[in-house]
Amino acid sequence: MKRKAYGRDTGLSLRLLFTGGLLGLLYVVFAVVLFEIFNAGLIVGIVIVGALAIFQYFSSAKLALLASGAKVVERDQAPQLHDMIERLCALADLPKPKVAIIDSHVPNAFATGRNPKNAAVAVTTGLWDSLEPEEVEGVLAHELTHIANRDVLIMTLASFFAMLAGLLTRFAFYAGLFGGDRDRNGPPVWLIVLVVSIVTYALSYVLIRTISRYREYAADRGAALITGAPENLMSALQKIAGTMTAIPKRDLREVESMNAFFIVPTNPHFSARESFAELFSTHPPLEKRLRSLANIAREMGRPVNFE
């Protein structure tokens, strides 16, 4: 995707770099502490988690499609959707991903895949039926930007040591429960591991979700650049979030496991002022996303009405 001057967001890039740096520093400290305690014994845990991460990375597309109930469709089954994606891929200089449809009236979409050559974009029937074509294009451009930015790879790497911390937390808990080894000159080893792992997991949980929110801002900006019309994505986001309020909670619960993937989670309505709630969310508040897109529109000379 060719970037224009207004396509660069230095502030967002710096925030991503800073947050990624904090996460990396946290993991370095975590690894040093554990190596001091376990020496070579920690390698077993790293190998186990590494194997899980590699499996997750290479099977991400298949697992996400399976979990969502998405069905890959050929051109003759959804010609308009294929045409849209092909046109956007040409604009973004991306290979065409697999195209999938989810039979659900909950309007949403997601992209997955370890790289642009092994990716898939899925949309629900509810999204296709409730949005105008140009709004659907805005949503698809957002998802294609996730693919272009290799967000699956980024989030897999970001969560690697968090997975290890979670695994060690369980090990340490059961070691303490059933009587683990005790260091005669200090607290039990299992207690040290438990505390360090819990702190690492808690901090990484917040930082990973911060990175996830920044990736959503980046994908929104990418969609604005690909389509040249940020207002279409703004309209799509508002319609999707608005439609959620009219859908039975039972139906929303059926798809809430995909919230981290969806362009709009099934619980989008928390205020931008609820900073504490935002800390634990994978997506920014809708209000902030719309304001960011409105700023991009003004940069592109396409002012929109948004207060």
Number of C-alpha atoms within 10 A of each C-alpha: 15 9 11 9 8 13 17 13 13 9 9 14 13 11 14 19 13 13 17 18 12 15 23 15 12 18 20 13 13 21 17 12 15 19 14 10 15 13 11 10 11 15 12 10 14 17 12 12 19 16 12 13 19 14 11 17 19 16 15 22 22 15 15 19 21 11 12 21 17 20 15 15 16 13 11 8 10 13 11 12 21 20 12 16 21 16 13 21 21 13 15 21 13 17 16 20 23 20 21 24 23 21 14 19 18 24 26 30 27 26 28 28 26 21 20 19 14 17 23 26 24 27 27 21 17 19 24 18 12 17 19 13 15 17 23 24 24 29 28 27 28 29 27 31 27 25 26 21 17 17 21 23 17 16 16 17 14 22 19 18 26 24 19 21 27 17 17 22 23 15 15 21 17 14 17 17 10 9 11 15 13 13 10 8 6 8 11 17 18 24 18 16 23 23 14 19 24 18 16 22 25 14 15 24 18 17 21 23 22 22 23 23 23 20 23 22 22 22 24 27 25 27 28 25 26 25 20 14 20 29 24 22 26 24 17 24 24 14 16 22 19 13 17 22 14 9 14 10 11 8 14 18 12 12 18 15 14 18 18 17 21 21 23 26 25 26 13 20 14 15 14 15 11 10 12 9 12 19 17 15 22 23 26 25 21 20 18 14 20 23 14 16 24 21 17 24 21 13 13 18 9 14 14 15 6 12 7
